[in-house]
Amino acid sequence: MIKSMGILIGGIFIGAVGAEIICKNYSKTIKSVYDKTCSITSGITEAFNKGYANAMQSQEAAEPSV
């Protein structure tokens, strides 16, 4: 159990150091990927909201008034 915890903590440490090295060496690439991801995410959110609004309008029109 202790050996497993040591391996886990070591892996986290090595991963954090690796991430820092990658961020320092490829900061422009990471920023461009981040910007593209934000753009895609906002587009998906907008499309979902429009589709949801259209679906709710269709549902309201299909329901009989009481």
N, C-alpha and C positions, 0 to 999 in steps of 0.2 A: 504494500500500500504506500509506504513512504517512497519507495523507488518510483512508483507511478506518478506520485505527486511531484517529485523532483524532475521527472521527464516532462511533465505538463508545464511546470513553471519555466524550465529551460526552453521549451518550445515557444512559449509566449514571449520570453525575453528575446530569443533569436528572431522571432517574427517581427517584434517591435523595432529592433535594430535594423532589420532588413527593410522594413517599411520606411524608416527615416532615411536610409541610404538612397532608396529609390526616389523618395520625394525630393531629396536634394539634387540628385543627378538629372531627373526628368520632370522638373517642376512645370515647364511649359506644356509638355504633353499631358500631364495629369490635369492641368487647368483646362486645356481644350476639351479633354474627355469629360470633365466635370460640367463644363458649359454646355456641351452637346447633350449630356444626360439630363440636365435641368430643362433644356429646351424641349426634348422629347417628352419628358414627364409632364411639363405644363401643357403640351399639345394633347397628350392622352387625357389629362384631367378635363380640359376644355371639351374634348369630344365626348367624354363620358357624361359630363353635365348637360350638354346639348341633347344627347340621346336619351338621358333620363327625363329631361323636361318634355321631349316629344312623346315618350312612352306614357308619362303621366297625363298629358293632354289627351292622348288617344284613349286612355282608360276612363278619364272623366267623360269624354264624349260617348263612350260605349255604355256607361252606367245609366240606367233609367232614373229620371228625377222623381223624387217622392213627394 
